[in-house]
């Protein structure tokens, strides 16, 4: 698999679809069961954030290959309201939805890399990656 898989996120079914695609790709790349669960959990959180906060957006899944290693990269992008204080949303316990506040900090812990770019009033893009062991 060398092409990107793009899942438009517009409803809760799309969140499930994004999870399924992430699991399929991570399985193809021979990630272990625990890492497959980490990847699908991260995708679920990012897709749910798109749905809850922006209304719609996209999850893009790509295979990474570097120095003989295989990995998976997931990008979550939306044209929603953006994030005013990135440092705040990356703190454990912070929530604007009344949840546990484990979302983005949890995603960051589950993955090997985490990058966030957000412009208030324009949108947010989060890119995460996990390398097969």
DAJO-V837059 format. One record per residue. N is the residue number from 1. NEAR is the number of other ideal C-beta (glycine too) atoms within 8 Angstrom. Layout:
# DAJO-V837059
N,NEAR  N,NEAR
This chain:
# DAJO-V837059
1,5  2,3  3,4  4,6  5,9  6,8  7,13  8,8  9,15  10,7  11,7  12,6  13,6  14,13  15,13  16,8  17,9  18,15  19,12  20,8  21,11  22,14  23,11  24,8  25,13  26,14  27,9  28,7  29,11  30,6  31,11  32,6  33,5  34,6  35,12  36,12  37,8  38,11  39,17  40,12  41,11  42,15  43,14  44,11  45,12  46,14  47,16  48,9  49,12  50,17  51,15  52,7  53,10  54,14  55,9  56,10  57,14  58,12  59,15  60,12  61,15  62,10  63,11  64,11  65,6  66,6  67,3  68,3  69,9  70,9  71,14  72,15  73,11  74,16  75,12  76,16  77,10  78,15  79,7  80,11  81,6  82,11  83,9  84,5  85,6  86,8  87,6  88,8  89,11  90,10  91,9  92,6  93,6  94,9  95,9  96,5  97,5  98,3  99,7  100,5  101,10  102,7  103,11  104,11  105,11  106,11  107,15  108,10  109,6  110,10  111,13  112,6  113,7  114,9  115,7  116,12  117,7  118,10  119,8  120,8  121,5  122,6  123,12  124,14  125,11  126,14  127,12  128,15  129,12  130,15  131,9  132,10  133,4
